[in-house]
Amino acid sequence: MIILDGGMGQELVSRAGAATDLWSMQALIDEPNLVRQVHDEYFKAGAHIATTNTYSILPDRLESKDLLQHFLPMTQSACQMAVEARDAHGSGQVGGSLGPLGFSYQPDKSPPSEQASEIYADIARLHSTFVDFHILETMSSIDQARGGLMGASVTGLPVWVSLSVDDSDGTKLRSGELLADTISMLKEFNPAVVLINCSLPEAVSQGLPVLSDNGFTLGAYANGFTGIHSDFNSIHATVDLLRSRTDLGPSEYLNFAKTWADCGASVIGGCCEVGPDHIASLAKYFET
């Protein structure tokens, strides 16, 4: 079992004590030491992967804040910190996070795949100096995932793709498209790992069987939110709109992870609101 790390953004918000519409990028500006601290804690907990804090370091998000000039230095800094944490730990890999263009959970705001692929290709090339593989996260429609896969493939590094499913019906993407309808597209691009992420763990449990038995290496990492608030729908939204579950401690999360493993998942970790204690629980169980 490969153990992913947990959520970065919510850990940073918790430690910084405030949420902004820059999400995890704010820490790179104000307290970059916190980013390295989170990476270190995940490795200490038993994670095999450090996911770069680049999920929201995207041109459209920075441009909306007149911060586009920070794109390159922030990208390099975030990637370098993940590499340094991995090297200090002495083992593991670094995954270069590529978040959704437009906004999370809102694939209708993403540019068409051909246009998106050019943007992702430029970012992937920057990441490739540092990372061991690219990981497209929270891809919420078929076209959104296609654009990411087209773009990230330019470097020749392995590409992982994480699909986000509907919280009320894990057999559908957040776009409303059937998860089953992604399979032909995924086979076309043949990503190294296909995962479900940033959805309720119950929805992840519904979705994984749809992807099973198709020749994919499967993975899963759920979030710990109660759901996605309807107002959380634009670049300017802040994560304090989202509420954390009170019934998803490390032992409860592990129970979900066991069912994902039974569905064939061989890569398991956590997304938003899933922290080092959860990862420690996964590592202890799956490595004994």
Backbone bond lengths (Angstrom), bond angles and torsions (degrees), N, CA, C in turn:
res aa  C-N    CA-C-N  psi(-1)  N-CA   C-N-CA  omega(-1)  CA-C   N-CA-C  phi
1 M - - - 1.461 - - 1.535 109.90 -
2 I 1.311 116.55 131.16 1.455 122.27 172.69 1.523 107.76 -93.15
3 I 1.319 116.32 125.70 1.459 121.42 -179.42 1.527 109.10 -100.01
4 L 1.330 115.12 115.12 1.457 120.70 173.88 1.524 110.57 -74.53
5 D 1.298 116.11 167.00 1.457 119.44 169.85 1.525 109.28 -77.64
6 G 1.327 117.34 -175.54 1.456 121.89 178.80 1.513 110.35 -106.31
7 G 1.315 115.76 -162.59 1.453 120.32 -177.88 1.522 112.44 -65.96
8 M 1.314 116.32 141.54 1.459 121.99 176.11 1.523 111.08 -97.03
9 G 1.325 117.16 -50.72 1.457 120.92 -172.70 1.512 114.17 -58.09
10 Q 1.333 116.62 -47.90 1.455 119.67 -178.23 1.519 112.00 -69.88
11 E 1.320 117.05 -31.74 1.465 119.77 174.51 1.525 110.33 -63.66
12 L 1.317 116.03 -41.57 1.464 119.79 179.76 1.521 111.32 -67.91
13 V 1.330 117.04 -40.86 1.460 120.66 177.72 1.523 109.89 -60.85
14 S 1.313 116.22 -43.46 1.460 120.91 -179.59 1.523 111.39 -62.60
15 R 1.311 116.77 -42.81 1.460 120.79 -176.68 1.530 112.04 -75.85
16 A 1.343 115.64 -33.64 1.460 119.34 179.41 1.520 111.46 -80.06
17 G 1.338 116.52 -22.67 1.457 120.82 177.08 1.507 115.22 81.75
18 A 1.348 117.03 13.09 1.468 119.51 -179.81 1.517 109.64 -158.03
19 A 1.335 115.53 147.78 1.460 121.87 176.80 1.523 108.94 -107.82
20 T 1.339 116.17 137.02 1.460 120.38 175.55 1.524 108.37 -130.12
21 D 1.323 116.03 167.41 1.460 118.63 179.40 1.524 112.56 -78.59
22 L 1.320 116.88 3.01 1.460 120.45 169.93 1.523 111.64 -88.29
23 W 1.330 116.36 -4.06 1.460 121.61 179.16 1.534 109.76 53.81
24 S 1.336 115.56 -137.18 1.462 120.23 -174.57 1.513 112.92 -69.48
25 M 1.332 118.40 -13.15 1.465 120.26 176.55 1.520 111.63 -64.75
26 Q 1.325 116.93 -27.60 1.458 119.78 -176.72 1.524 111.23 -59.71
27 A 1.317 116.26 -37.46 1.463 119.70 -179.96 1.518 111.45 -65.08
28 L 1.324 118.02 -33.91 1.458 120.31 178.45 1.518 111.37 -64.69
29 I 1.324 116.14 -26.58 1.457 121.49 178.64 1.524 111.33 -85.25
30 D 1.339 115.75 -45.45 1.465 120.57 -171.18 1.522 113.94 -94.27
31 E 1.333 116.91 -45.73 1.472 120.54 -173.43 1.523 110.61 -142.85
32 P 1.337 118.26 69.38 1.466 120.17 -177.55 1.524 113.51 -59.72
33 N 1.324 117.03 -23.52 1.467 119.44 178.32 1.517 111.71 -61.28
34 L 1.340 117.02 -27.40 1.462 120.01 179.25 1.524 110.85 -66.31
35 V 1.322 116.89 -35.64 1.467 120.12 179.89 1.521 109.82 -63.37
36 R 1.308 116.15 -48.47 1.464 119.78 178.55 1.536 110.24 -61.70
37 Q 1.306 117.16 -39.48 1.465 121.48 179.04 1.526 111.37 -59.09
38 V 1.332 116.78 -43.32 1.466 119.87 179.96 1.526 110.56 -65.74
39 H 1.328 117.26 -44.92 1.470 119.59 176.16 1.531 111.14 -55.52
40 D 1.313 116.18 -47.05 1.461 120.69 -178.52 1.523 111.24 -60.11
41 E 1.326 116.40 -42.08 1.462 120.00 -177.81 1.523 111.78 -67.50
42 Y 1.321 117.11 -35.96 1.467 118.45 177.35 1.525 111.20 -67.12
43 F 1.318 117.44 -42.06 1.459 118.72 176.45 1.527 110.58 -62.06
44 K 1.311 117.06 -42.61 1.455 120.85 178.91 1.528 111.14 -61.53
45 A 1.325 116.27 -33.70 1.471 120.85 179.94 1.519 112.46 -72.67
46 G 1.321 117.41 -17.55 1.462 119.97 178.31 1.515 114.74 121.10
47 A 1.341 118.34 5.52 1.459 120.55 177.90 1.520 110.74 -67.00
48 H 1.328 115.07 147.56 1.462 121.60 176.05 1.523 111.84 -100.51
49 I 1.322 116.28 -9.74 1.462 121.86 -173.50 1.526 109.94 -128.07
50 A 1.332 116.36 137.42 1.462 121.68 166.98 1.526 107.01 -108.38
51 T 1.318 116.55 116.33 1.462 121.30 178.01 1.524 108.29 -90.39
52 T 1.309 116.96 124.25 1.466 120.14 -175.65 1.527 111.73 -61.15
53 N 1.308 115.29 148.03 1.467 121.29 179.11 1.536 109.53 -82.42
54 T 1.336 114.48 58.30 1.466 120.26 -177.22 1.521 112.27 -121.26
55 Y 1.319 117.44 8.40 1.470 121.49 -177.33 1.523 111.66 -50.93
56 S 1.317 116.54 -44.04 1.464 119.73 -176.08 1.532 113.23 -106.43
57 I 1.330 117.07 7.59 1.470 119.13 175.35 1.525 107.37 -84.21
58 L 1.317 113.71 80.26 1.454 122.59 -175.30 1.531 108.54 -127.48
59 P 1.310 118.16 145.64 1.469 119.99 -176.16 1.518 114.10 -55.91
60 D 1.333 117.62 -40.55 1.466 118.02 -176.57 1.526 111.82 -67.07
61 R 1.314 117.70 -36.25 1.471 120.10 179.57 1.525 111.18 -69.55
62 L 1.316 116.02 -42.66 1.464 119.04 -179.56 1.519 111.67 -70.31
63 E 1.316 116.32 -38.74 1.460 119.59 -179.87 1.521 111.30 -62.93
64 S 1.326 116.79 -35.31 1.468 119.67 -179.64 1.520 112.18 -65.42
65 K 1.340 116.81 -19.54 1.463 122.22 179.61 1.534 112.33 -108.83
66 D 1.326 115.57 10.38 1.465 120.86 -177.61 1.527 110.83 57.47
67 L 1.335 115.61 40.58 1.461 121.17 -178.60 1.530 111.89 -121.93
68 L 1.316 116.86 19.57 1.458 119.65 -173.98 1.529 112.36 -60.26
69 Q 1.320 117.13 -26.49 1.470 120.65 179.73 1.533 111.65 -65.96
70 H 1.336 116.99 -15.01 1.462 120.82 179.96 1.528 112.36 -91.93
71 F 1.320 116.97 -2.36 1.466 119.71 -174.38 1.528 112.19 -57.59
72 L 1.323 116.97 -52.65 1.465 119.88 -177.25 1.525 112.36 -65.99
73 P 1.338 120.34 -51.76 1.473 118.25 -178.64 1.523 113.28 -64.07
74 M 1.331 118.14 -34.83 1.461 119.76 178.77 1.525 110.60 -68.26
75 T 1.319 116.23 -41.26 1.467 120.21 178.35 1.519 110.54 -61.10
76 Q 1.308 116.05 -48.43 1.459 119.83 -178.94 1.520 111.72 -63.48
77 S 1.325 117.02 -41.65 1.455 120.99 -179.64 1.527 111.07 -63.83
78 A 1.324 116.83 -45.73 1.461 120.48 -178.94 1.524 111.21 -63.15
79 C 1.324 116.04 -43.02 1.469 119.32 179.55 1.527 111.26 -66.53
80 Q 1.321 116.62 -42.27 1.458 120.91 -178.81 1.519 111.65 -62.12
81 M 1.333 117.24 -39.38 1.467 119.38 -179.87 1.523 111.87 -65.00
82 A 1.325 117.18 -37.56 1.463 119.79 177.24 1.528 110.60 -65.55
83 V 1.324 116.15 -41.32 1.465 120.62 178.60 1.535 110.49 -63.40
84 E 1.322 116.34 -44.91 1.466 119.84 -179.36 1.520 111.48 -63.34
85 A 1.321 116.85 -38.54 1.467 120.29 178.20 1.523 110.33 -65.84
86 R 1.319 116.73 -42.94 1.468 120.81 177.45 1.527 111.00 -61.06
87 D 1.340 115.63 -45.20 1.461 119.68 -178.46 1.529 111.18 -66.21
88 A 1.331 116.59 -38.41 1.463 119.97 178.53 1.517 111.08 -66.37
89 H 1.306 115.77 -34.15 1.472 120.03 178.08 1.522 111.02 -71.45
90 G 1.315 116.58 -32.15 1.455 120.60 176.87 1.512 114.85 97.02
91 S 1.309 117.89 -2.48 1.464 121.24 178.25 1.526 108.70 -164.14
92 G 1.321 115.11 170.92 1.455 120.16 178.00 1.515 112.38 109.19
93 Q 1.326 114.54 -178.68 1.452 121.15 179.94 1.522 110.02 -131.86
94 V 1.335 114.76 163.43 1.463 121.13 177.22 1.519 108.81 -115.27
95 G 1.332 115.97 126.14 1.451 121.73 176.48 1.520 109.76 -105.80
96 G 1.314 116.49 127.88 1.458 121.02 -179.28 1.515 110.96 -85.77
97 S 1.317 116.43 108.66 1.460 121.46 -175.92 1.524 111.86 -73.86
98 L 1.329 115.32 130.17 1.460 123.73 174.90 1.523 107.02 -122.27
99 G 1.325 116.24 104.47 1.454 120.67 -178.06 1.519 112.05 -82.20
100 P 1.324 116.79 174.89 1.469 120.44 -177.48 1.516 112.84 -75.20
101 L 1.309 115.80 134.95 1.459 120.92 172.79 1.526 108.77 -70.56
102 G 1.315 116.02 151.72 1.463 120.21 -178.12 1.506 110.94 90.78
103 F 1.327 116.67 -78.28 1.458 122.26 174.90 1.524 109.00 -177.22
104 S 1.318 116.69 153.73 1.461 120.48 177.89 1.520 110.95 -61.72
105 Y 1.322 115.36 140.09 1.479 123.96 175.15 1.525 113.04 69.09
106 Q 1.335 117.69 4.89 1.468 121.78 -176.25 1.531 109.41 -124.62
107 P 1.323 118.15 68.33 1.468 119.36 -173.87 1.521 113.82 -64.34
108 D 1.327 116.99 -19.89 1.462 119.51 177.42 1.530 111.59 -66.91
109 K 1.325 117.31 -18.07 1.462 121.31 179.01 1.528 112.42 -89.23
110 S 1.314 116.17 -5.98 1.462 120.55 -179.61 1.526 110.07 -82.37
111 P 1.327 118.14 145.03 1.465 119.42 176.08 1.529 110.91 -66.66
112 P 1.326 118.10 159.87 1.472 120.79 177.09 1.523 111.23 -56.29
113 S 1.320 115.53 156.82 1.464 120.58 -171.58 1.523 113.68 -56.49
114 E 1.322 118.25 -39.72 1.462 119.71 -179.17 1.522 111.47 -62.79
115 Q 1.329 116.39 -41.83 1.464 120.58 178.50 1.520 110.85 -71.41
116 A 1.326 116.13 -42.82 1.462 120.53 -179.92 1.523 111.27 -62.27
117 S 1.313 116.51 -36.66 1.468 119.64 -176.53 1.524 111.45 -61.64
118 E 1.323 117.15 -35.97 1.461 120.33 178.98 1.530 111.19 -66.42
119 I 1.326 116.08 -39.00 1.469 120.29 178.79 1.520 109.99 -67.13
120 Y 1.340 115.86 -46.92 1.465 119.26 -179.97 1.529 111.45 -64.31
121 A 1.321 117.36 -35.17 1.465 119.48 179.70 1.523 110.91 -61.97
122 D 1.326 116.39 -42.55 1.467 119.78 179.17 1.524 111.34 -63.00
123 I 1.325 116.37 -42.38 1.468 119.75 -179.58 1.523 110.33 -68.51
124 A 1.328 116.44 -43.07 1.468 120.26 -179.02 1.522 110.93 -60.11
125 R 1.313 116.74 -38.23 1.469 119.16 178.51 1.531 110.93 -62.78
126 L 1.328 117.45 -38.70 1.466 120.37 176.56 1.526 110.57 -64.56
127 H 1.332 116.42 -43.76 1.463 120.53 -178.77 1.528 112.03 -65.53
128 S 1.327 116.25 -32.15 1.466 120.07 -167.72 1.522 113.44 -62.52
129 T 1.320 117.49 -21.59 1.463 120.50 176.99 1.528 111.43 -66.82
130 F 1.328 116.38 -24.50 1.456 121.43 -172.08 1.533 113.85 -112.11
131 V 1.319 118.12 -36.10 1.466 120.60 -163.77 1.524 112.41 -96.82
132 D 1.327 114.33 162.30 1.460 120.79 176.48 1.520 111.93 -91.02
133 F 1.323 116.42 -26.41 1.465 121.49 177.43 1.522 108.61 -158.19
134 H 1.315 115.55 163.16 1.461 121.93 175.17 1.525 108.80 -99.29
135 I 1.327 116.74 143.44 1.453 120.11 175.22 1.526 109.56 -130.09
136 L 1.323 114.99 111.13 1.458 122.45 175.80 1.518 107.66 -79.87
137 E 1.330 116.65 122.41 1.459 120.03 -172.40 1.531 112.25 -115.16
138 T 1.335 113.91 143.69 1.467 122.33 173.02 1.530 111.35 59.45
139 M 1.314 115.70 40.79 1.468 120.67 174.88 1.531 107.52 -75.25
140 S 1.333 116.31 118.93 1.464 120.33 -166.58 1.518 114.74 -112.69
141 S 1.325 117.26 5.45 1.464 121.21 172.64 1.519 107.85 -147.93
142 I 1.319 115.81 164.56 1.455 119.88 179.49 1.518 110.59 -64.42
143 D 1.320 117.14 -44.07 1.461 120.20 -178.50 1.523 111.36 -66.95
144 Q 1.322 117.14 -36.17 1.461 120.71 178.39 1.527 110.16 -63.89
145 A 1.334 116.35 -44.71 1.464 120.32 178.35 1.520 111.09 -65.28
146 R 1.322 116.39 -39.38 1.462 120.49 179.15 1.537 110.87 -60.59
147 G 1.325 116.29 -46.56 1.461 119.59 179.76 1.513 111.89 -60.10
148 G 1.341 115.97 -42.05 1.455 119.84 178.57 1.514 112.53 -64.29
149 L 1.333 116.84 -43.13 1.457 120.95 -179.32 1.525 111.39 -67.07
150 M 1.308 116.52 -39.78 1.465 120.00 177.02 1.530 110.37 -61.04
151 G 1.318 116.75 -45.94 1.454 120.15 -176.42 1.512 113.56 -70.94
152 A 1.334 117.18 -47.36 1.463 120.75 -174.94 1.522 112.34 -67.61
153 S 1.317 117.03 -20.87 1.471 119.97 -175.53 1.530 113.06 -71.62
154 V 1.337 117.74 -11.08 1.473 119.17 -172.92 1.521 113.39 -68.19
155 T 1.333 118.22 -21.91 1.468 119.41 -174.05 1.520 112.99 -85.30
156 G 1.327 117.02 -18.33 1.455 119.67 -176.29 1.513 113.93 85.55
157 L 1.335 117.78 -4.91 1.462 120.55 175.21 1.523 109.63 -77.60
158 P 1.341 118.10 157.85 1.462 119.86 174.93 1.530 110.64 -58.81
159 V 1.318 116.27 146.09 1.452 122.04 178.90 1.523 109.37 -121.77
160 W 1.317 115.43 126.93 1.463 122.21 172.39 1.522 107.54 -103.99
161 V 1.324 116.80 145.42 1.457 119.51 177.49 1.522 109.59 -129.55
162 S 1.331 115.59 129.29 1.463 122.28 -178.97 1.528 108.56 -112.39
163 L 1.313 115.56 122.70 1.457 122.61 -179.65 1.520 109.57 -99.15
164 S 1.319 116.69 139.22 1.461 120.76 177.80 1.520 108.79 -105.21
165 V 1.341 115.87 127.60 1.462 120.63 -174.76 1.520 111.29 -106.58
166 D 1.312 114.53 162.52 1.457 122.44 179.91 1.524 109.97 -62.25
167 D 1.324 116.65 130.64 1.467 120.02 -177.70 1.522 113.05 -63.43
168 S 1.322 117.78 -28.42 1.461 120.57 -178.45 1.521 113.07 -93.04
169 D 1.334 117.07 -12.49 1.466 121.62 179.07 1.510 108.68 -154.43
170 G 1.314 115.95 95.34 1.455 121.21 -175.27 1.511 114.93 -70.45
171 T 1.319 118.27 -2.02 1.459 120.44 174.95 1.525 111.43 -86.77
172 K 1.342 116.55 2.21 1.464 121.87 178.53 1.525 109.84 -124.18
173 L 1.313 116.01 147.90 1.453 120.64 168.62 1.520 109.25 -71.21
174 R 1.331 116.88 167.77 1.468 119.52 178.18 1.531 111.51 -65.37
175 S 1.319 117.32 -19.06 1.460 121.63 176.21 1.520 112.30 -72.71
176 G 1.329 116.73 -14.85 1.457 121.76 -174.04 1.510 112.70 97.31
177 E 1.333 117.65 -11.86 1.465 121.32 177.35 1.526 110.26 -69.67
178 L 1.319 116.00 149.74 1.451 120.29 178.15 1.524 110.28 -69.13
179 L 1.313 115.39 134.63 1.463 120.09 176.74 1.523 110.29 -58.12
180 A 1.325 116.60 -35.86 1.467 120.71 179.59 1.522 112.07 -60.01
181 D 1.334 115.99 -27.53 1.463 119.49 -178.40 1.528 112.80 -76.66
182 T 1.333 117.67 -5.97 1.466 120.03 175.04 1.527 111.48 -81.48
183 I 1.326 117.53 -16.77 1.464 120.42 -166.90 1.524 112.23 -63.13
184 S 1.325 118.07 -43.93 1.466 119.24 -179.14 1.524 111.11 -64.68
185 M 1.337 116.96 -39.05 1.462 120.49 177.66 1.528 110.48 -64.78
186 L 1.323 116.82 -42.58 1.456 120.43 179.48 1.528 111.24 -63.38
187 K 1.306 116.96 -40.05 1.461 119.60 178.29 1.524 111.38 -65.83
188 E 1.315 116.56 -30.93 1.462 120.66 177.50 1.524 111.12 -63.10
189 F 1.337 116.93 -41.20 1.462 120.39 -176.21 1.527 113.13 -95.66
190 N 1.308 117.32 -19.60 1.464 123.13 175.50 1.530 113.31 51.64
191 P 1.348 118.18 58.68 1.470 119.87 178.13 1.524 111.03 -63.74
192 A 1.313 115.71 154.88 1.466 120.67 -178.46 1.524 111.89 -64.41
193 V 1.341 116.37 -36.59 1.469 121.96 178.65 1.524 107.77 -142.21
194 V 1.322 116.16 139.66 1.468 122.90 173.23 1.521 107.41 -114.32
195 L 1.320 116.98 124.46 1.458 121.43 -175.82 1.522 110.58 -127.37
196 I 1.322 115.20 163.68 1.460 122.10 167.27 1.524 106.70 -114.72
197 N 1.346 115.79 131.98 1.463 118.20 -176.42 1.517 112.11 -141.83
198 C 1.316 114.49 165.76 1.454 125.92 172.31 1.519 113.50 49.23
199 S 1.318 115.24 44.56 1.451 124.13 172.36 1.524 107.04 -133.84
200 L 1.327 116.76 166.66 1.458 119.20 176.17 1.526 109.78 -56.92
201 P 1.328 118.26 144.49 1.465 119.10 179.71 1.526 113.03 -59.61
202 E 1.330 116.69 -31.77 1.466 119.70 177.48 1.529 110.36 -63.31
203 A 1.351 116.52 -39.12 1.458 120.65 179.12 1.530 111.35 -69.69
204 V 1.326 116.58 -37.44 1.460 120.50 175.66 1.525 109.89 -59.44
205 S 1.323 116.37 -42.28 1.468 120.90 179.44 1.527 111.64 -63.30
206 Q 1.323 117.08 -31.65 1.467 120.62 175.82 1.520 111.98 -73.21
207 G 1.320 116.02 -36.76 1.449 119.99 -172.81 1.515 115.64 -79.13
208 L 1.313 117.53 -36.55 1.461 119.73 -174.37 1.527 113.89 -57.30
209 P 1.344 119.57 -42.19 1.467 117.96 179.05 1.520 113.80 -59.76
210 V 1.337 117.57 -26.41 1.470 120.97 177.98 1.527 110.47 -65.22
211 L 1.326 116.09 -34.68 1.460 121.04 -176.82 1.527 113.08 -89.60
212 S 1.314 116.97 -13.96 1.466 121.26 -177.11 1.532 110.99 -65.75
213 D 1.306 114.80 157.30 1.473 122.68 174.48 1.530 113.04 62.94
214 N 1.317 115.67 30.90 1.464 120.05 175.88 1.527 112.30 -119.82
215 G 1.321 116.01 11.94 1.455 120.31 177.52 1.508 115.05 84.53
216 F 1.361 117.61 6.28 1.451 120.95 -179.69 1.529 110.93 -87.20
217 T 1.321 116.91 146.03 1.458 121.16 161.61 1.518 106.00 -77.56
218 L 1.330 117.18 121.08 1.454 121.08 -170.84 1.529 112.14 -104.51
219 G 1.332 114.80 152.10 1.456 121.10 176.15 1.512 111.17 -148.99
220 A 1.338 115.86 169.34 1.460 120.64 -177.90 1.515 110.09 -156.31
221 Y 1.344 115.26 140.54 1.469 120.82 170.26 1.521 108.01 -155.64
222 A 1.324 113.92 110.83 1.463 122.06 -173.65 1.523 110.72 -91.47
223 N 1.344 115.05 166.40 1.460 119.39 172.60 1.523 110.74 -98.67
224 G 1.316 115.50 170.91 1.452 121.60 -179.09 1.510 113.06 -113.65
225 F 1.330 116.69 26.94 1.457 120.87 176.47 1.525 110.40 -84.21
226 T 1.322 115.64 160.79 1.464 119.70 173.28 1.520 110.73 -77.11
227 G 1.304 117.13 -16.67 1.453 124.01 -177.98 1.513 108.43 155.84
228 I 1.320 117.14 178.81 1.462 121.59 -178.17 1.518 109.08 -104.59
229 H 1.327 116.48 116.15 1.471 122.63 -178.80 1.530 110.30 -62.00
230 S 1.320 116.47 142.04 1.469 120.97 -177.93 1.524 112.55 -61.36
231 D 1.331 118.07 -26.50 1.465 120.91 179.41 1.526 113.17 -82.29
232 F 1.323 116.08 -6.86 1.466 120.05 178.39 1.524 107.04 -86.66
233 N 1.335 115.74 77.41 1.453 119.01 -166.73 1.530 114.90 -142.97
234 S 1.333 117.43 14.67 1.459 118.52 179.07 1.523 109.92 -153.46
235 I 1.326 115.31 166.86 1.456 122.31 -179.42 1.530 111.76 -55.62
236 H 1.314 117.11 -27.54 1.458 120.91 -174.97 1.534 112.98 -89.92
237 A 1.332 117.99 -1.35 1.462 120.61 178.78 1.523 110.32 -74.14
238 T 1.323 116.28 151.57 1.468 121.05 178.77 1.521 109.85 -116.23
239 V 1.331 115.62 151.68 1.457 120.28 -172.45 1.526 113.46 -71.01
240 D 1.337 117.98 -8.14 1.463 117.33 176.52 1.528 112.01 -71.21
241 L 1.335 117.24 -3.16 1.464 120.63 171.01 1.530 111.52 -74.28
242 L 1.329 115.90 -18.97 1.461 121.29 -174.33 1.518 110.60 -98.63
243 R 1.326 116.30 137.51 1.460 121.83 -176.97 1.533 110.62 -105.44
244 S 1.323 114.79 140.29 1.461 120.42 179.44 1.519 111.20 -85.17
245 R 1.311 115.87 144.17 1.465 120.46 175.10 1.525 110.14 -70.71
246 T 1.296 114.73 152.11 1.470 120.13 176.58 1.528 111.26 -107.30
247 D 1.327 116.19 2.57 1.467 120.61 -176.24 1.526 111.61 -118.86
248 L 1.339 116.49 28.59 1.461 118.93 -175.51 1.525 110.34 -134.08
249 G 1.325 114.94 56.83 1.452 120.10 174.16 1.517 110.93 -73.79
250 P 1.331 118.01 179.75 1.461 121.29 -178.05 1.526 114.48 -54.14
251 S 1.325 118.24 -41.52 1.465 119.59 -178.25 1.518 111.58 -70.09
252 E 1.330 116.91 -39.38 1.468 119.98 178.20 1.530 110.83 -66.53
253 Y 1.321 115.51 -40.98 1.469 118.92 179.18 1.526 110.48 -64.87
254 L 1.321 116.58 -39.98 1.462 120.52 177.74 1.520 111.43 -59.47
255 N 1.320 117.19 -38.27 1.466 119.54 178.97 1.523 111.11 -60.67
256 F 1.325 116.53 -41.00 1.463 118.97 175.43 1.524 110.21 -63.72
257 A 1.339 116.36 -43.96 1.462 120.78 -177.68 1.525 111.49 -59.96
258 K 1.305 117.19 -34.91 1.467 120.46 177.41 1.520 110.87 -61.32
259 T 1.334 116.49 -40.85 1.469 118.95 178.93 1.524 110.77 -68.04
260 W 1.339 117.16 -33.70 1.464 119.59 177.77 1.520 110.46 -66.52
261 A 1.318 116.41 -39.86 1.462 119.99 176.95 1.525 110.24 -62.57
262 D 1.327 116.61 -39.11 1.463 120.80 178.27 1.525 111.40 -63.80
263 C 1.343 116.60 -26.48 1.472 121.76 178.04 1.528 112.16 -84.20
264 G 1.326 116.23 -1.33 1.458 119.94 177.55 1.505 115.60 107.56
265 A 1.341 118.31 2.04 1.461 120.04 179.44 1.524 110.12 -68.79
266 S 1.323 116.04 128.75 1.461 121.19 177.13 1.525 111.94 -117.36
267 V 1.341 115.78 5.69 1.466 122.90 174.52 1.526 106.41 -133.35
268 I 1.330 117.02 116.23 1.466 120.08 -175.28 1.524 109.24 -136.82
269 G 1.320 116.00 137.56 1.456 122.09 176.83 1.506 110.24 -157.58
270 G 1.329 116.32 -147.92 1.458 119.72 -177.58 1.516 111.30 -140.18
271 C 1.326 114.69 156.31 1.465 121.31 176.69 1.535 107.62 -113.79
272 C 1.317 117.87 -149.19 1.459 122.28 -175.02 1.529 112.68 -52.51
273 E 1.320 115.95 134.23 1.471 124.34 178.88 1.528 113.20 72.40
274 V 1.310 117.30 9.08 1.470 121.66 173.58 1.524 106.20 -110.54
275 G 1.332 116.26 111.45 1.450 121.01 -168.88 1.515 115.32 -110.24
276 P 1.340 117.06 -167.28 1.457 121.65 -176.16 1.528 114.57 -57.17
277 D 1.320 118.00 -35.84 1.468 119.41 179.47 1.521 111.06 -65.35
278 H 1.325 116.95 -38.45 1.464 120.33 176.44 1.530 110.77 -63.77
279 I 1.326 115.85 -43.50 1.466 120.08 -178.91 1.526 110.37 -65.61
280 A 1.312 116.96 -37.88 1.465 120.24 177.38 1.526 111.14 -61.61
281 S 1.330 116.27 -39.55 1.450 120.75 177.89 1.525 111.35 -63.85
282 L 1.337 116.54 -43.42 1.471 120.21 177.25 1.515 111.10 -62.03
283 A 1.328 116.10 -47.26 1.461 119.87 -176.79 1.521 111.46 -62.80
284 K 1.307 116.67 -40.83 1.461 120.29 -179.30 1.519 111.19 -64.30
285 Y 1.328 116.75 -41.66 1.459 119.94 -177.61 1.531 111.69 -72.87
286 F 1.324 117.19 -49.23 1.451 119.81 -172.00 1.524 113.24 -80.04
287 E 1.311 117.85 -12.03 1.460 119.74 179.26 1.520 113.03 -106.95
288 T 1.343 116.25 7.38 1.475 119.12 175.97 1.514 110.19 -95.99
